[in-house]
Structure formats: C-alpha cells, structure tokens
C-alpha cells in the first residue's frame, strides 16, 4: 500500500490553515483505525513532496497531533501513531 494512500481525499486547497486540515485528515485516519498504533508516519520530506506542502506545514500538523496525544514524535527516529 502507498504510504500516503490513507490521505487520498486530502487536498492542499481549502478553507482554513493547511496544517489544521492535514492534522484533521490524519486524526480521522487514526480514529478510524486506518492508521494503527505503532505505525510509522511518512517523513516530513516525503509527505511534503507528495502533498506539495511545505515541511513547516507538515511539521505543524504533526505537532498538533502530538499535542492531542494521537502521535508520538521521536527525534531522530520519526513520528508514530
């Protein structure tokens, strides 16, 4: 499975900040069980290139998810559900 197939419906265009929309799409995938506990999320660079968003936007979305307790950020290792 493509590493970002779970975001197939995400669009970089829309209302509101892109990082919030991305965080919401990722949170929906986590809550729906599409992204299961222990799964490694795509790197900031890979997701940035795939979605044509800046790495800062990806980083902000991941930070929001970490603040909500949905993912864990492990410096030097990655981002995990």
C-alpha positions, -999 to 999 in steps of 0.1 A, spaced: 0 0 0 12 35 -8 25 51 23 0 81 20 -29 63 4 -49 70 35 -48 107 25 -61 102 -10 -90 126 -3 -68 153 12 -65 185 -9 -39 212 -3 -65 237 -12 -94 245 10 -106 268 38 -85 272 69 -48 266 76 -34 237 56 -17 222 87 -50 220 106 -67 204 76 -39 179 73 -39 172 111 -77 166 109 -73 142 80 -46 123 99 -66 123 131 -96 109 112 -74 81 98 -61 73 133 -95 73 149 -110 52 120 -82 26 125 -67 31 91 -35 42 109 -30 18 137 -9 22 169 28 17 164 27 26 127 54 50 115 40 80 97 56 93 65 87 115 69 81 153 67 100 154 34 81 125 18 47 139 29 57 174 18 67 163 -17 36 141 -21 11 167 -10 31 197 -23 30 214 11 60 229 29 78 209 55 69 235 81 32 228 73 38 190 78 57 197 110 29 219 124 3 192 116 24 165 133 30 188 163 -8 194 166 -14 156 166 13 151 192 -2 178 214 -36 160 211 -19 127 222 -26 110 189 10 105 178 45 104 194 74 123 179 107 105 184 136 129 175 159 112 150 136 83 146 102 95 133 66 100 140 45 72 153 8 66 160 
